[in-house]
């Protein structure tokens, strides 16, 4: 796990940002991850899955979804979309 979540952009083939359209549905097909360096190709993905954490608390983290992606180089990432942006919260070995 990264010490702090790393913000990224999840992009479709046309460069449009891919975002949740519903708790368990994306509005596009993920094709690339942009993190400030060269874009990395998404080879596969699973999800999204809604996260219901402290939904009753007014100061809770708010709604979120998780998505797993595998990059063309074999790196597997856990992404979370919360507050209008994607973040890498885990890297699988």
C-alpha positions as CSV (number, residue, x, y, z in Angstrom):
1,X,0.0,0.0,0.0
2,X,1.3,3.5,-0.8
3,X,1.8,5.5,2.4
4,X,-0.7,8.1,1.0
5,X,-3.3,7.5,-1.7
6,X,-1.9,8.5,-5.2
7,X,-4.2,10.5,-7.4
8,X,-4.6,9.2,-10.9
9,X,-6.9,9.8,-13.9
10,X,-8.7,6.7,-15.4
11,X,-9.1,7.3,-19.1
12,X,-11.1,5.8,-22.0
13,X,-9.7,5.1,-25.4
14,X,-10.8,8.6,-26.6
15,X,-9.1,10.3,-23.6
16,X,-12.3,11.0,-21.7
17,X,-12.1,10.5,-18.0
18,X,-13.9,7.3,-16.8
19,X,-16.1,7.8,-13.7
20,X,-18.7,5.9,-11.8
21,X,-22.1,6.3,-13.4
22,X,-23.8,4.4,-10.6
23,X,-22.4,2.6,-7.5
24,X,-21.7,-0.5,-9.6
25,X,-21.3,0.9,-13.2
26,X,-18.7,3.0,-15.0
27,X,-19.5,5.5,-17.7
28,X,-16.7,4.2,-20.0
29,X,-14.3,1.4,-20.6
30,X,-10.9,2.0,-18.8
31,X,-8.0,2.0,-21.3
32,X,-5.2,4.1,-19.6
33,X,-4.0,5.4,-16.3
34,X,-2.5,8.9,-16.1
35,X,-0.5,9.7,-13.0
36,X,1.8,12.6,-14.2
37,X,4.2,10.4,-16.1
38,X,3.6,8.6,-19.4
39,X,0.1,7.0,-19.6
40,X,0.0,3.3,-18.8
41,X,-2.2,0.9,-20.7
42,X,-5.0,-0.9,-18.8
43,X,-5.0,-4.6,-19.9
44,X,-8.0,-5.6,-17.7
45,X,-10.2,-4.5,-14.9
46,X,-12.9,-5.7,-12.4
47,X,-15.6,-3.8,-10.6
48,X,-16.6,-1.3,-9.6
49,X,-17.8,-2.2,-6.2
50,X,-19.6,0.3,-3.9
51,X,-18.0,1.1,-0.5
52,X,-20.5,1.7,2.3
53,X,-18.3,3.1,5.2
54,X,-19.9,5.0,8.1
55,X,-22.8,6.0,5.8
56,X,-24.8,7.1,8.9
57,X,-22.2,9.6,10.1
58,X,-22.4,13.2,8.8
59,X,-18.6,13.5,9.1
60,X,-18.0,10.1,7.4
61,X,-15.8,9.7,4.3
62,X,-18.8,9.8,1.9
63,X,-19.7,7.4,-0.9
64,X,-16.9,5.6,-2.8
65,X,-16.3,2.8,-5.3
66,X,-13.4,0.4,-5.6
67,X,-12.0,-0.8,-8.9
68,X,-9.2,-3.3,-9.6
69,X,-7.1,-2.7,-12.8
70,X,-4.2,-4.7,-14.3
71,X,-1.8,-2.7,-16.4
72,X,-0.1,-4.0,-19.6
73,X,3.2,-4.4,-17.6
74,X,1.4,-6.8,-15.2
75,X,1.1,-4.3,-12.3
76,X,-2.2,-4.7,-10.5
77,X,-3.7,-1.7,-8.7
78,X,-6.6,-1.1,-6.4
79,X,-8.3,2.2,-7.2
80,X,-10.9,4.1,-5.1
81,X,-13.1,6.8,-6.5
82,X,-14.2,9.3,-3.8
83,X,-14.9,13.0,-3.9
84,X,-14.8,13.2,-7.7
85,X,-11.4,11.6,-8.2
86,X,-9.6,8.3,-8.5
87,X,-6.7,7.3,-6.2
88,X,-4.4,4.3,-6.0
89,X,-4.8,2.8,-2.6
90,X,-3.1,-0.5,-3.2
91,X,-0.6,-2.3,-5.4
92,X,-0.8,-6.1,-5.7
93,X,2.4,-8.2,-5.8
